[in-house]
Amino acid sequence: MVEKLRKIYASNIHLLKYTNFIVNVFTKGNRNQWSRILLFGNCGYAFHKSARINIKNGHLVINRFITKKDPFIGNIELYENSAINVENTFFIHSGCDVMVFENAQLNLGGGYINRYAKIRCYTSITIGNDVAISENVSIWDSDAHAIIGKEHLMTQPIVIGNRVWIGTNVTILKGVTIGDGAIIAAGSVVTNNIPANCLAAGIPAKVIKENVEWK
């Protein structure tokens, strides 16, 4: 039984290396010569031939395990003329579901998003550097469906600043800017802008403390 598991593990590693080779060779984009797109574990992907992944420094790491026995399935999809732009190394951990739709831009600075992230980028989502984003966080820059007469409000960009800490089970919705150094408490739903260096909590999230710092 142990030997059988070793063979399965070895086969998966071989397949993963092949997948990463294909993804890096055939995905368009401007990337540092040492930068890589790295898919871990059981990670599905679908990249339109016109989609781009640009990496200035470091790597883009998708579905990376927390433990080596992590069984969670990941998914990343890039549609026509979409792009992911990475400034520094960015980790999106296992169980992720990332979709960047036609002509949309997902901009990533540096840091990580923990397990079960759900990102739906219809126009523009920007996440800064040194971010710490916890498990089961959803980030949507669109309602996905329009209210008749208010179609122009359906999709609005999201900006998450540098050194932002976002707790578990947080939902961030369209048109939101979260300032540098802010903290979003677990379980919050962010529907309005949050200033820099503030602690926000609740549904909808409101500032409950100013001039906060975290480490």
Residue, then its C-alpha position, 0 to 999 in steps of 0.5 A: m500500500v505504501e509503495k502504491l501511494r509513492k507511485i501515485y505521488a511520483s506520478n502526480i509530481h511528474l504531471l505537475k512539472y509537465t503542467n507548469f512547463i506548458v503553462n509557463v511556455f505557452t501563456k503570454g506575458n512579460r515576465n522576469q527571466w527567473s519568474r514562474i507561474l507555479l500550479f500546485g496539487n490538483c489545480g485546474y486551469a483554462f487560459h485563453k490564448s490572448a490572456r496574459i500573466n505579467i510578473k515583474n519580480g518573484h512568482l505567481v503561486i496558485n493552489r499551494f498546499i498548507t500541508k503536503k497532504d492538502p487535498f483541496i482542488g483549485n481552479i484558475e480561469l483567464y478569459e479573452n484579453s484578460a491579464i494578471n499583473v504580479e509585482n512581487t511573489f504572490f501566493i494563493h493557497s489551496g482550494c482557490d477559485v480565481m476567474v478573470f473575465e474578458n478584458a479584466q485586470l487582476n493586479l497583485g502586489g505581494g503577499y498571500i491569500n489563504r485557503y478557499a479564496k474566491i476571486r471574480c474579476y470582471t473589470s479591475i481588482t488591485i491587491g497591494n504588497d505585504v497583504a495577509i488575507s485569511e481563509n474563505v475570503s471572497i472578492w467580487d468587483s461585480d454584482a454579476h447581474a444588473i438591476i434594470g435601469k442601473e446597469h452602469l453600477m453593476t461593476q466597479p473596481i476594487v483596490i486593497g492597499n499595502r499591508v492590509w490584513i483581512g480576516t477569515n470569511v470576509t466578503i469584499l464587494k464592488g467599488v471598495t477601496i481599503g486603505d494601507g495598513a487597514i484590518i478587516a475583522a473576520g466575518s465582515v462584508v465590505t461594501n464601502n471604503i475603509p480608510a488607512n490604518c483603521l479596524a473595520a468590522g460588521i455587516p456592512a463593515k464600519v470603522i470601529k477603531e482608528n490608528v491601528e497597527w498589526k504584526 
